[in-house]
Every structure is written in C-alpha cells, then in structure tokens.
C-alpha cells in the first residue's frame, strides 16, 4: 500500500527545507543564477532586443521561471539523495521501512516540486517587479508543475546512480547546463544551427519553454505537452525502479 | 526465528560472505563476532533488507528477506553501525518521521516512552547536531525500539562509547531480551559478546568458523590460560582445562607468570592465528 506512506518522506524534506530557508545562503543560491541571467540578458540586453514581437523581458522571464524550476527541482533532489545515500546514510532508513519503493519516489518528487515551485515563485516576483507587461498564460502553472515533477524525478535518478558527490556535478555540467542555455530560455530554438536543433528538441526543457509561453493548446503545444508527459512518466518509472532495486 | 542458509555476497573480487549458515532461536541474543571486514555488517545488511545476497537465502519468522521484504521490515528494528539519524532535525522529529514510516499507533506515547528509556526526553527539541556521539547512539537504539520489533539488529552498538554509556546500553539490550525480543548483535568487543550473547558465531573473512554458546566455545580451549615470556622474549600461552592444571603449570616455571580465564578472543586466535582487534 502506498497510501500515506510517502508523507513521512515528504514531511522530513519539508522540515529540513524550513530550516534551510532560515539560512540566507539557501535563498541566495536558489536565486543567484537566474537573477544574474535576468540582469545580464534581460535588463542588459533586453532594451535592444525584441522576440516574436514582444519585449525581450516578457519573453525571457517565463523561460527563467522554467529554468529555475528545473534547476531547483533537479539539483536539490539529486544532491540530497546522493548525500543521504552515500554520506549521511539516512536513505537506509527509508529502504528498511515497510513501505513501497514508489512511496519513497512520490515523497522525494513532491518535496523536489515544492523546492522548485518556491524558487520559481521568487523569480516570478522579481519578474513582476522588473516588468509591468509580464503576462501569465493559462498553461503557465500546469507547465510549471509538470516541469518540476519531471526534473524532480530526474533528480531521483541522478541521486540513485551517482557513485560520488562529484558525479552529480558532472551530470550537471553535461546535461543540465547545456539544457539551460540552448532550450529556448534566452532565445528561440530556431536560432540554433540546424544540426544542433535535433538534440535541442530532445531536451525536456525545450518543450517546457514552449508550453509555458503558449496561450492555448494548439498542435505545436500539444506535441510539447505529450513529450513532457512522456518524459515525466519515464523518469518516474525509472526512479521508482532504481529505488526498488537498491542494494548496498 | 532467523534461519540463514548458504548466504554469499561478493563486492568486486572480494568475497564478503562465503556460504554463511546459522539459526537464531526466538527470544535469544545471537552475536556475530569478528574483526573489521569479517562480514558482520554485510550479514546484518542482508538480514535487514538493505543489501541483496548473491546466493543463499535468509528467513525471519518464515519470511524470505528478499521476496517478502516488506513483511520482514515490519518485524525488525535496526541500530546501524553508521549514525543515520538526521542531524538537522530534532530528536523528536527524528522519531516522529520514523514512527510515521512504520505507521506506529499512539505515536506520542511511544516516542515519549523511547526518549524516557534513553534519558533524552528533556532534550527532545534540540537539533541532533548539538548532541554528543553517546547521546546519538542512545537515540539510535531508542529509534530501533520505537516500533516494538520482534527482532532487533544491533550493528556494533557500543562502538565509540565510553564504558559508562556502554554499560547503560547493555542494560537496555538485556531488558529488551527479557521482553522476549530476538536480538542479533555484531561486535568486535569480546566482553560485549560474552556479556550479552546466548550464542556466538565467529566470522573471519566471510566464513563462519565457529558457532556455539560462549562457554562451550571457551571450553574447547580450557578454562584457564597461563601466560609467560620465555627466554627468547616471546609470549607463551598455555591452555589449562582447570585451575589445578594451571597452578601446576605455574609451579614448573621460574619466570613471572600470569593466570587468567580464557575468553572468546583466545578462541578466535586459536582458530585463525590472528587477533580480533
């Protein structure tokens, strides 16, 4: 029975998160990179650029929100699991408890989503302060939730397969960082050279960036939605199986 | 209560467990004694579902630890060798999360009972990072008892503890045994195995090399050991079946001689030619 078995795992993360929030370093690290991007690309270059007939800031901020949700959902889950598994050994407690592996997965993913949504909310607040024309589309919130779910699940996968804390940084450098820059956060994917576009279209963040700016579900948005949902399911299933097959 | 048959586990080229078999009766205290790297923790990890064996099977109360792992988990409490408490949570929060994972009824009462047992109720709202190592070990055993388990696994429970705290821990383990729980304890402390265990299995390099009661194991050597340093400066140990034989041996020596009772370390040395610690 999964039932409420996920709740203690979620609650543990929230109790830890509440204490992290009291430290200035947490807020700083959650917001630092997106704010730097906002200042550099948005406020620095924004006045000189228009994309798809709109102010650059209006284009950039939804992208920064999906970027922030990705980075925070993914990084906090991957790092926490990695540390809990390899260094603090807290993960043993979950494995030895009489609960299903999917309950551990749900608890970790929901906690990752909360962290991703929190950091995204902060960026959104900054966005509303810096531009008056920022519009939130109807697909904004569902996309944000889906993106957080997807990247939290991916964080579980990374947290479960890494053999050292350094490994997590390697995955960040090879997968997360390129995704952050080339997935349509700062400029449309169509501007990327054709041969690279095939890779970029395979990135989940590309589809999150498309969907988060859409007003309604047209064919273009529908494809992105399907891709995101498929990624979310696949990552969730793989993460659950890695937990199920865990052995020290 | 526990039945282990032909358990094997390999890490790379190292055979951590080699065809390990033993039984533990319900309500008894079973000790696995051996040096670091003997395979004690690997055994506990398999029995507590943390590690999957490469071969062999293990049952707890008739449940297979691999195939019926959730049923096994409901029966057991674990005090691990590594401190896996959350240092950024309070003592109370640690036990609260644990009690929720095991769906413990009447949580508040049980948490209070456990914290009282280890004299930590007054400090329940302090973060663990402010607790001493001994306090954290006490909280670990309290957590293991929170679910009132039928089987208690204690992996090197008194490692790093000062003698006074170690005695307190032993008292808790003895009380647990009186309550009818089965206890499996790993240790490399001779006196701990002798003080607590009904049966002791001696592990060396993944192989169970002896298994019996502490008294029977020691009886294979004799009750006393006479120690003296010979002319070449080498420590000589002679086993004697009783005090009379030991006294007679002492009379034959013209150097300083010491008589002492045999212990499980002597058994280990006799079986392996090496010391435990």
Boltz contact constraints between the chains, C-beta under 6 A:
constraints:
  - contact:
      token1: [A, 8]
      token2: [B, 97]
      max_distance: 6.0
  - contact:
      token1: [A, 8]
      token2: [B, 100]
      max_distance: 6.0
  - contact:
      token1: [A, 8]
      token2: [B, 101]
      max_distance: 6.0
  - contact:
      token1: [A, 12]
      token2: [B, 97]
      max_distance: 6.0
  - contact:
      token1: [A, 15]
      token2: [B, 89]
      max_distance: 6.0
  - contact:
      token1: [A, 15]
      token2: [B, 93]
      max_distance: 6.0
  - contact:
      token1: [A, 16]
      token2: [B, 88]
      max_distance: 6.0
  - contact:
      token1: [A, 19]
      token2: [B, 88]
      max_distance: 6.0
  - contact:
      token1: [A, 89]
      token2: [B, 82]
      max_distance: 6.0
  - contact:
      token1: [A, 89]
      token2: [B, 84]
      max_distance: 6.0
  - contact:
      token1: [A, 90]
      token2: [B, 84]
      max_distance: 6.0
  - contact:
      token1: [A, 90]
      token2: [B, 86]
      max_distance: 6.0
  - contact:
      token1: [A, 92]
      token2: [B, 50]
      max_distance: 6.0
  - contact:
      token1: [A, 92]
      token2: [B, 84]
      max_distance: 6.0
  - contact:
      token1: [A, 93]
      token2: [B, 84]
      max_distance: 6.0
  - contact:
      token1: [A, 95]
      token2: [B, 50]
      max_distance: 6.0
  - contact:
      token1: [A, 96]
      token2: [B, 48]
      max_distance: 6.0
  - contact:
      token1: [A, 96]
      token2: [B, 78]
      max_distance: 6.0
  - contact:
      token1: [A, 97]
      token2: [B, 101]
      max_distance: 6.0
  - contact:
      token1: [A, 98]
      token2: [B, 70]
      max_distance: 6.0
  - contact:
      token1: [A, 98]
      token2: [B, 73]
      max_distance: 6.0
  - contact:
      token1: [A, 98]
      token2: [B, 74]
      max_distance: 6.0
  - contact:
      token1: [A, 247]
      token2: [B, 51]
      max_distance: 6.0
  - contact:
      token1: [A, 247]
      token2: [B, 52]
      max_distance: 6.0
  - contact:
      token1: [A, 248]
      token2: [B, 45]
      max_distance: 6.0
  - contact:
      token1: [A, 248]
      token2: [B, 50]
      max_distance: 6.0
  - contact:
      token1: [A, 248]
      token2: [B, 51]
      max_distance: 6.0
